[in-house]
Amino acid sequence: MPEQIDVLHVDDDPSVLDLTAAYLDRELAAVAVTSVTDPTEAVDRLSEETFDCVISDYDMPGMDGLTFFDALRERDRRVPFVLYTGKGSEEIASQALNAGVTGYFQKGGPEQLRRLANRVDQAVEEHRMREVADRYSTVIDALAYPVYVVDDSGVFTFVNEPFAALTGYDREEIIGSTPDL
């Protein structure tokens, strides 16, 4: 059974919150959506609760989506953040992507909701895998033993510094090659 995805959705329009929550519930195997209409309240919730992904509108009273994103990053630099807005533009999209949001979508019909659900699912999976990889990387680095990973065709996909030092090659030379260098 898939691990539950906890989503915080922030939008000043309750009907958008309801529709999006229903669609995410239908599209994703295991999701719990917390809907909040006030971005300031959402910032407070983020101080008390942990979420796997945040979805936010852009044009909200008191705080726009990018200001909310900045407030989130002060607390958690890594949680996926998707800007989902009805008042989007190329300028807002550019600002959002340059700021480091995980995704940007304009509100629309079922196809846009499907894309949003897919992006949330992908972003959470990538985030979880990155956390696991970081934990293992820390352990591997602490061991200081030579470690390598090859794929099914025998190509190096990972080598650590002790392995590179043992072989006399740079890591960049090894990764992507086969053991017969």
MIDO-977974 format. One record per residue (C-alpha): residue in one letter; x, z, y. Coordinates in nm, 4 decimals, padded with zeros to 6 digits. Each point is the difference from the previous one (the first is absolute). Example, Ala and Ser with C-alpha at 12.3 -4.5 7.8 and 13.67 -1.06 7.14 Angstrom:
2
+-----+----------+----------+----------+
| res |     east |       up |    north |
+-----+----------+----------+----------+
|   a |  01.2300 |  00.7800 | -00.4500 |
|   s |  00.1370 | -00.0660 |  00.3440 |
+-----+----------+----------+----------+
//
This chain:
181
+-----+----------+----------+----------+
| res |     east |       up |    north |
+-----+----------+----------+----------+
|   m |  00.0000 |  00.0000 |  00.0000 |
|   p |  00.1423 | -00.0947 |  00.3411 |
|   e |  00.1119 |  00.2714 |  00.2366 |
|   q | -00.2455 |  00.0662 |  00.2823 |
|   i |  00.0738 | -00.1491 |  00.3414 |
|   d | -00.0851 |  00.2302 |  00.2902 |
|   v | -00.0768 | -00.2015 |  00.3134 |
|   l | -00.0573 |  00.1229 |  00.3536 |
|   h | -00.2116 | -00.2534 |  00.1917 |
|   v | -00.0275 |  00.0423 |  00.3772 |
|   d | -00.2568 | -00.2017 |  00.1948 |
|   d | -00.2355 |  00.0955 |  00.2797 |
|   d | -00.2828 | -00.1994 | -00.1638 |
|   p | -00.1624 |  00.1985 | -00.2857 |
|   s | -00.1602 | -00.3141 | -00.1471 |
|   v |  00.3450 | -00.1611 | -00.0410 |
|   l |  00.1251 |  00.3187 | -00.1658 |
|   d | -00.2937 |  00.0005 | -00.2440 |
|   l |  00.0305 | -00.3703 | -00.0839 |
|   t |  00.3764 |  00.0171 | -00.0492 |
|   a | -00.0205 |  00.3146 | -00.2155 |
|   a | -00.2653 | -00.1613 | -00.2211 |
|   y |  00.2049 | -00.3173 | -00.0356 |
|   l |  00.3243 |  00.1840 | -00.0784 |
|   d | -00.1871 |  00.2089 | -00.2560 |
|   r | -00.1275 | -00.3181 | -00.1637 |
|   e |  00.3310 | -00.1899 |  00.0093 |
|   l |  00.2511 |  00.2714 | -00.0894 |
|   a |  00.0041 |  00.1802 | -00.3332 |
|   a |  00.0357 |  00.3527 |  00.1383 |
|   v | -00.0294 |  00.0625 |  00.3724 |
|   a | -00.1125 |  00.2856 |  00.2227 |
|   v | -00.0626 | -00.0973 |  00.3613 |
|   t | -00.0064 |  00.2588 |  00.2767 |
|   s | -00.1756 | -00.1505 |  00.3029 |
|   v |  00.0675 |  00.1280 |  00.3504 |
|   t | -00.1451 | -00.1341 |  00.3262 |
|   d |  00.2399 |  00.1765 |  00.2391 |
|   p |  00.3733 | -00.0860 | -00.0095 |
|   t |  00.0936 |  00.3418 |  00.1431 |
|   e | -00.1855 |  00.1662 | -00.2887 |
|   a |  00.1812 | -00.2360 | -00.2384 |
|   v |  00.3377 |  00.1133 |  00.1364 |
|   d | -00.1066 |  00.3601 | -00.0646 |
|   r | -00.1108 | -00.0886 | -00.3549 |
|   l |  00.3382 | -00.1570 | -00.0653 |
|   s |  00.1592 |  00.3351 |  00.0823 |
|   e | -00.2095 |  00.1688 | -00.2684 |
|   e | -00.0481 | -00.2646 | -00.2695 |
|   t |  00.2004 | -00.2662 | -00.1785 |
|   f | -00.1195 | -00.3589 | -00.0291 |
|   d |  00.1397 | -00.2972 | -00.1902 |
|   c | -00.1032 | -00.2501 |  00.2679 |
|   v | -00.1478 | -00.0028 |  00.3501 |
|   i | -00.2320 | -00.2714 |  00.1283 |
|   s | -00.0711 | -00.0018 |  00.3722 |
|   d | -00.1971 | -00.1958 |  00.2534 |
|   y |  00.1864 | -00.1080 |  00.3129 |
|   d | -00.2509 |  00.0384 |  00.2840 |
|   m | -00.1194 |  00.3628 | -00.0053 |
|   p | -00.0848 |  00.2390 |  00.2829 |
|   g |  00.2764 |  00.2439 |  00.0894 |
|   m |  00.2723 | -00.1584 | -00.2095 |
|   d |  00.0605 | -00.3565 | -00.1163 |
|   g |  00.1144 | -00.0811 | -00.3527 |
|   l |  00.3658 | -00.0470 |  00.0928 |
|   t |  00.0146 |  00.3326 |  00.1847 |
|   f | -00.1586 |  00.1570 | -00.3082 |
|   f |  00.2645 | -00.1736 | -00.2143 |
|   d |  00.2752 |  00.1508 |  00.2188 |
|   a | -00.1558 |  00.3474 | -00.0389 |
|   l | -00.0136 | -00.0498 | -00.3772 |
|   r |  00.3648 | -00.1059 | -00.0149 |
|   e |  00.1014 |  00.3236 |  00.1708 |
|   r | -00.1441 |  00.1814 | -00.3031 |
|   d |  00.0587 | -00.2403 | -00.2894 |
|   r |  00.2313 | -00.2950 |  00.0371 |
|   r | -00.0879 | -00.1619 | -00.3293 |
|   v | -00.3745 |  00.0072 | -00.0675 |
|   p | -00.1434 | -00.3560 |  00.0017 |
|   f | -00.2012 | -00.0802 |  00.3143 |
|   v | -00.2385 | -00.2953 |  00.0300 |
|   l | -00.1450 | -00.1016 |  00.3349 |
|   y | -00.3529 | -00.1351 | -00.0615 |
|   t | -00.1533 | -00.1103 |  00.3256 |
|   g | -00.2880 | -00.1995 |  00.1418 |
|   k |  00.1685 | -00.0510 |  00.3366 |
|   g |  00.3241 | -00.1435 | -00.1235 |
|   s |  00.2174 | -00.2660 |  00.1511 |
|   e |  00.3347 | -00.1597 | -00.0704 |
|   e |  00.1546 |  00.2354 |  00.2562 |
|   i | -00.1410 |  00.3114 | -00.1707 |
|   a |  00.1013 | -00.1346 | -00.3413 |
|   s |  00.3525 | -00.0603 |  00.1246 |
|   q |  00.0237 |  00.3465 |  00.1565 |
|   a | -00.1327 |  00.1591 | -00.3180 |
|   l |  00.2352 | -00.1797 | -00.2348 |
|   n |  00.2974 |  00.0627 |  00.2294 |
|   a | -00.0930 |  00.3698 |  00.0088 |
|   g |  00.0195 |  00.0054 | -00.3798 |
|   v | -00.3590 |  00.0095 | -00.1218 |
|   t | -00.0448 | -00.0923 | -00.3651 |
|   g | -00.2771 | -00.2482 |  00.0630 |
|   y | -00.2234 | -00.1501 |  00.2670 |
|   f | -00.3463 | -00.1421 | -00.0612 |
|   q | -00.2851 | -00.1031 |  00.2227 |
|   k | -00.3402 |  00.1279 | -00.1050 |
|   g | -00.2236 | -00.2545 | -00.1592 |
|   g | -00.2119 | -00.0637 | -00.3037 |
|   p |  00.0573 |  00.0670 | -00.3679 |
|   e |  00.3181 | -00.2101 | -00.0157 |
|   q |  00.1711 |  00.2132 |  00.2654 |
|   l | -00.1141 |  00.3177 | -00.1769 |
|   r |  00.1403 | -00.1357 | -00.3263 |
|   r |  00.3313 | -00.0718 |  00.1715 |
|   l | -00.0009 |  00.3496 |  00.1493 |
|   a | -00.0647 |  00.1576 | -00.3407 |
|   n |  00.2786 | -00.2063 | -00.1589 |
|   r |  00.2456 |  00.0961 |  00.2742 |
|   v | -00.0854 |  00.3692 | -00.0292 |
|   d |  00.0488 | -00.0159 | -00.3780 |
|   q |  00.3329 | -00.1866 |  00.0311 |
|   a |  00.1288 |  00.2204 |  00.2808 |
|   v | -00.0739 |  00.3213 | -00.1882 |
|   e |  00.1589 | -00.1335 | -00.3179 |
|   e |  00.3124 | -00.1067 |  00.1922 |
|   h |  00.0136 |  00.3358 |  00.1780 |
|   r | -00.0277 |  00.1945 | -00.3260 |
|   m |  00.2638 | -00.2135 | -00.1706 |
|   r |  00.2340 |  00.0427 |  00.2982 |
|   e | -00.0401 |  00.3794 | -00.0192 |
|   v |  00.0834 |  00.0002 | -00.3729 |
|   a |  00.2946 | -00.2331 |  00.0559 |
|   d |  00.1306 |  00.2233 |  00.2774 |
|   r | -00.0174 |  00.3034 | -00.2288 |
|   y |  00.1857 | -00.1796 | -00.2802 |
|   s |  00.2498 | -00.1441 |  00.2452 |
|   t |  00.0805 |  00.3481 |  00.1262 |
|   v |  00.0601 |  00.1206 | -00.3560 |
|   i |  00.2123 | -00.3032 | -00.0895 |
|   d |  00.2098 |  00.0395 |  00.3141 |
|   a |  00.0473 |  00.3716 | -00.0666 |
|   l |  00.1224 | -00.0621 | -00.3542 |
|   a |  00.2806 | -00.2296 |  00.1177 |
|   y | -00.0049 | -00.1758 | -00.3385 |
|   p |  00.0107 | -00.3788 | -00.0243 |
|   v | -00.3581 | -00.1270 | -00.0333 |
|   y | -00.1343 | -00.3547 | -00.0235 |
|   v | -00.3288 | -00.1735 | -00.0757 |
|   v | -00.0394 | -00.3492 | -00.1428 |
|   d | -00.3212 | -00.1982 | -00.0319 |
|   d | -00.1329 | -00.1761 | -00.3129 |
|   s |  00.2346 | -00.2954 |  00.0552 |
|   g |  00.3090 |  00.2216 |  00.0338 |
|   v |  00.0367 | -00.0289 |  00.3770 |
|   f |  00.1094 |  00.3113 |  00.1913 |
|   t | -00.2838 |  00.1232 |  00.2228 |
|   f |  00.1603 |  00.3320 |  00.0984 |
|   v |  00.3462 |  00.1521 | -00.0069 |
|   n |  00.1164 |  00.3166 |  00.1702 |
|   e |  00.3283 |  00.0499 |  00.1827 |
|   p |  00.1784 |  00.1732 | -00.2918 |
|   f | -00.0813 | -00.3019 | -00.2207 |
|   a |  00.1279 | -00.2418 |  00.2637 |
|   a |  00.3195 |  00.2050 |  00.0392 |
|   l |  00.0488 | -00.0020 | -00.3773 |
|   t | -00.0256 | -00.3808 | -00.0141 |
|   g |  00.1996 | -00.0684 |  00.3146 |
|   y | -00.2756 | -00.2179 |  00.1482 |
|   d | -00.2296 |  00.0611 |  00.2988 |
|   r | -00.3587 |  00.0939 | -00.0811 |
|   e | -00.1209 | -00.3173 |  00.1756 |
|   e |  00.2175 | -00.2127 | -00.2293 |
|   i | -00.1353 |  00.1668 | -00.3134 |
|   i | -00.3726 |  00.0050 |  00.0807 |
|   g | -00.1520 | -00.3327 | -00.1021 |
|   s |  00.2820 | -00.0825 | -00.2409 |
|   t |  00.0358 |  00.0429 | -00.3754 |
|   p |  00.2519 |  00.2318 | -00.1689 |
|   d |  00.2445 | -00.2877 | -00.0580 |
|   l |  00.0718 | -00.0212 |  00.3784 |
+-----+----------+----------+----------+
//
